[in-house]
Amino acid sequence: QRFSLGDEEDPDRFEDEDRKFRLCHTAAVNPPMETSNALGANFLNRHEVVLAEAIYNQCISSASWHMSHAQAELAADEPIDAEFWIGKLHRALDDMENARGLGVKITLTTFFKKLCPRASHLHLRMFHNWLKENESLQEIKKEAVLRQERVRNFQDYVSKDILPAKVRQELLQGWEENRADGPEAMEKEDFIAKSCPDFFRAHCGHHLVDEVLGKMLSGHAERLQDLAEQKAQLFAPRRSAELRSCRKIDFVQPQVPLQEWQWWNQVLDLLEVHNEPV
């Protein structure tokens, strides 16, 4: 962890494998490329690359590179720093319009090169890799929302009243009357669970199972939310407090407490009991 680059990207890692190893006994080899942070404010960061892609897609869709600051913000669906607009975006849009008039092939890579003339082919690869990272981040955010929803659904379920004996008996009568033989026959408890009204819990369950499973679901949801926030910090605007507060990911995780470990084993033993709803 001490020697890792952390948030700073190394463009050399996007080099072809057969060109990464640099060693020569007859002449000096090219030194490693500067990282994105070392290149300073004149270089593009992740947030600006994502903005550029959104604006590029809008220009391709409208078949025009003439765009005002307000139109660019609408295309990006967020405010755009005036300095970035004046210093890079507006100039790059004009250059793209001129290039189109000259018959130059228009691609996202071309736009990146107009925005950042100092970018080498490795830097351009890095920009495209950042876009893939952003796509992955959006998927992680969606999954984090789903996991939070699962936690709420579980909490709602365990807080429900237990199915009254009278209602259970009525369901059992229905099962008896409609029971079928063969591979598609439904077990009694499965029928009750499926037919149980939404405002009741089919079985009383076990308090330890409810507690441990609830903590596991919450822990999974929290870890994924933390991961989403950590990755989102990498895409924060250049001068935002969110970017400054970006923290390193801990490589060494804390050990599971002995009591927690024992609870897990007890729950697994309970879940292995057959013919007894838990």
Residue pairs with C-beta under 8 A, 6 or more apart in sequence:
1 248
1 250
1 251
5 35
6 248
7 37
7 234
7 246
8 35
8 36
8 37
8 38
9 35
9 36
9 37
9 126
9 130
10 32
10 33
10 35
11 33
11 34
11 35
11 36
11 120
11 122
11 123
11 125
11 126
12 20
12 32
12 33
12 122
14 122
14 125
14 126
14 129
15 122
22 29
22 30
23 29
33 120
33 122
33 123
36 43
36 44
36 45
36 123
36 126
39 118
41 238
42 116
42 118
43 116
43 118
43 119
43 123
44 52
44 88
44 112
44 115
44 116
44 119
44 127
45 238
46 130
46 133
46 134
46 234
46 235
47 235
47 236
47 237
47 238
48 84
48 88
48 115
48 238
49 112
49 127
49 130
49 131
50 130
50 131
50 134
50 235
51 76
51 78
51 80
51 84
51 89
52 89
52 92
52 108
52 111
52 112
52 115
53 108
53 131
54 75
54 76
54 77
55 67
55 72
55 75
55 76
55 89
55 93
56 108
56 111
57 75
58 67
58 71
58 75
59 65
59 67
59 93
59 96
60 106
64 97
65 93
65 94
65 96
65 97
65 100
66 93
66 97
67 75
67 93
69 80
69 82
69 85
69 90
72 80
72 85
72 89
73 79
73 80
80 89
81 237
81 238
81 239
84 238
88 115
88 116
89 115
91 114
92 111
92 114
92 115
95 114
96 106
96 110
96 111
96 114
99 106
99 110
99 114
100 106
104 110
108 128
109 124
109 128
112 119
112 124
112 127
113 119
113 124
116 123
119 127
133 231
133 234
134 235
136 231
137 228
137 231
137 232
137 235
140 224
140 227
140 228
140 231
141 228
141 232
143 224
144 221
144 224
144 225
144 227
144 228
147 217
147 220
147 221
147 224
147 225
148 221
148 225
150 217
150 221
151 214
151 217
151 218
151 221
154 213
154 214
154 217
155 214
157 201
158 201
158 205
158 210
158 214
160 199
160 200
160 201
161 199
161 200
161 201
162 200
162 201
162 203
162 204
163 171
163 192
163 196
163 197
163 200
163 201
163 202
163 203
164 200
167 197
167 200
168 192
171 191
171 192
171 195
171 196
172 188
172 192
174 191
174 195
175 186
175 188
175 191
175 192
175 195
179 185
179 186
180 186
186 194
189 202
189 203
189 277
192 202
193 202
193 203
193 277
196 202
202 277
203 277
203 278
205 277
205 278
206 270
206 278
208 263
208 266
208 267
208 270
209 267
209 270
209 271
209 278
211 263
212 263
212 264
212 267
213 267
230 246
230 247
230 249
232 242
233 242
233 243
233 245
233 246
234 246
236 242
236 243
236 246
237 243
270 278
271 278
